[in-house]
Amino acid sequence: MDKIQNLVINYLKEEKMDDYDGIGKGELIYTYKMQLFIITCKSLSYKRNGIGIDYNRFSEEINLLKYYLNGANDSLESFFNGKLSDFEDDSVLYRILPIIIANKDIKIIEEEIIKNVSITSRNPKTFLKGLTAVYIVREYLENEKIDVDKVKESLINLSITKYLDNYKFMDKNFILNFEKERINVISKITTNLKNIYEGTFNIAENMEGKIIQDNYYKLISDFSEYLKNLKDGKLKIEKYNDNNKENKRIKVSEGNIFDHYLLGKSKIVKNDKRYFYIKTKYGLFKFNKIR
């Protein structure tokens, strides 16, 4: 198991689900955290100096996600309702992970993280958590272990003020709260990272032989390999084509097989009063009809 695969498994090992209240047993089902990880992977695109996000694709994916979001997240719910959230957003760590893995340049990573977080959140703690993830994940990928002192040094040297011109919401109050949280996190880092973010960044455990090699494991492995090849410049990314939107509407009769411009080849496996269930190559999704 290579370090990218090991990292992604550590991040996402708890996100697999058994079913939707008895429906879909044996199918590939997971929480919104894995859903967001996949959405970001599908939205990655080559830029002049690295890997960024095609926000036309990302926007379409997120707008569709509101109908099949598997779990509860206050920031995403606010976003779906047309508002930017002041809540802490735990979804950020999962949707930025592909950006961190696929890039080599720390400057590009920081810029892409701030841009992505700003789509749903105005919470300073969430921005800091995303940037902290950058330094921790990079340490692991470069050294296969995490040098806590280097992570601490990166946080000490971090300056959010260089982004002020690009993000008008970063006012004096935002900067003050960001700096308070940065000092707080730095003070909690000792010989390990267990005291920050409730142990979220315990990501270096060797998962070899510790996870069942089922369809969920295969999905993680496939995306890990994809990100590795993308980082090495070995893949050609198919450009997102807005013209494919004509196959946007879905006929929800049971057994209907169709091609969707975001979901790919799919099948309606169940349709009831409130929900319909679509099986795709990425898993089984439960769509809400009345959202």
URLIN-V822218 format. One record per pair of residues at least 12 apart in sequence whose C-alpha atoms are under 6 Angstrom apart, sorted by sequence separation. I is the first residue (numbers start at 1). J is the second residue. D is the distance in whole Angstrom. If there is no record, write none. Layout:
# URLIN-V822218
i:I j:J d:D
i:I j:J d:D
This chain:
# URLIN-V822218
i:17 j:29 d:5
i:256 j:268 d:5
i:267 j:279 d:5
i:275 j:287 d:5
i:17 j:30 d:5
i:247 j:260 d:6
i:255 j:268 d:5
i:266 j:279 d:6
i:275 j:288 d:5
i:16 j:30 d:4
i:43 j:57 d:6
i:75 j:89 d:6
i:254 j:268 d:5
i:255 j:269 d:6
i:266 j:280 d:5
i:275 j:289 d:6
i:15 j:30 d:5
i:43 j:58 d:5
i:254 j:269 d:5
i:274 j:289 d:6
i:15 j:31 d:5
i:135 j:151 d:6
i:254 j:270 d:5
i:244 j:261 d:6
i:88 j:123 d:6
i:84 j:120 d:5
i:85 j:121 d:5
i:86 j:122 d:5
i:32 j:69 d:6
i:84 j:121 d:6
i:85 j:122 d:6
i:86 j:123 d:5
i:32 j:70 d:5
i:88 j:126 d:5
i:31 j:70 d:5
i:32 j:71 d:6
i:79 j:120 d:6
i:51 j:103 d:6
i:50 j:103 d:6
i:124 j:178 d:5
i:40 j:95 d:6
i:37 j:94 d:5
i:33 j:91 d:6
i:37 j:95 d:5
i:36 j:95 d:5
i:33 j:94 d:6
i:102 j:227 d:5
i:103 j:231 d:6
i:102 j:231 d:4
i:10 j:203 d:5
i:68 j:286 d:5
i:5 j:224 d:5
i:68 j:287 d:4
i:67 j:287 d:5
i:67 j:288 d:5
i:29 j:283 d:6
i:28 j:283 d:5
i:29 j:284 d:6
i:28 j:284 d:6
